[in-house]
Every structure is written in structure tokens, then in C-alpha cells.
Amino acid sequence: MSVLTRDAILHELETGRLRVEPLALDQIGPASIDLTLGNEIRVLTPGAGAIPIRDEVDFLDHTESQTLDEPYVLSPGGTIHGITVEKITLPPDLCGFLEGRSRFARLGLMIHVTSAFVQPGVSNRQVLEMSNVAGHPLQINAGVRLCQIVLMRTEGQAVYRGRFANQERP
């Protein structure tokens, strides 16, 4: 696998094989595309108690949706789900990884707890599992370019058709 640089990203966009909607050209960096936090988050239900980690557990049963009309204060140790404004459509021979941006990482914001991989063939908005690993509260605001996607060519082709293939909400 190889990482796509700006010129390769632009070529994939021009041919229509890669789609990122909406997209401004200044979001495309030397080897990644900046992504923007949308205005909806999902937070753990207060007083949820111990949540069993089992195959049948569903995060929807332990979280609630909120809008980001006002900033959300993410406490130290807290985790919320956000979702990108941009919808990403990858061809079967491109995959990606979501990465935080260093300016926010240096303040203690982790963009993905573990599942940063973006499967080939997806066409969806990306959920961000944001955690505060700092010793101080962080104010989370909609409309900020919080993360980036690094795109790579795959060896062979595949299309993800799992549970989150068409996600539009966190």
C-alpha cells in the first residue's frame, strides 16, 4: 500500500473515483484531506453504570444524541462521538486512516480511540470517537477541521458492506 499525495488525491477527485462532499481545495494537504466536525454528537447516557463489553452490546443503547449548537465541554477522561460534515466515497482500491491534527492533539484531544480505519468502497460520513486525554476540559465546537484522512491504495479490491457502510449520524 502507498499513501496518496496531493497530486494523486487531486487526480482521483478529478476522475470522480474519489468523492468528498463538500470539499474546498484548501482542505487538501501534502498527503491528506482535512475533515470538519459536524453539528451532532453522541454522548454516554448519564448514570449508565457498567456497560458490558460483549458481541451483542450496542452503543446506541448506552448513548444519546445531542446537537452542537453550543460548544460541548468534554471533561478529562471523557469520550463522545462526532461525525464529519464531509461524506467520503472511496473506490474499491482506496482505503484510509483518520488521524487527528497536531494542533488539537497537543491540547489533549484524541480523535479516534481505536477504529480509525476507513474501509475501501465506503460512501458515508466518518464517526469520530473523540476523547480528552488532557488534565483539563476541552470545548468542542462544530465547524472545526478537527481531523484528516490519509488515503492509501490497496492491493486488490474490496467493498465494505458492514453495519456502518451508510452511516450519516454519530
PyMOL commands that set and color helices and strands:
alter all, ss='L'
color gray80, all
select helices_A, chain A and resi 6-15+25-27+59-62+102-105
alter helices_A, ss='H'
color red, helices_A
select strands_A, chain A and resi 19-21+33-35+40-44+63-67+72-74+79-89+94-100+109-110+117-118+123-132+138-140+147-153
alter strands_A, ss='S'
color yellow, strands_A
deselect
rebuild
show_as cartoon
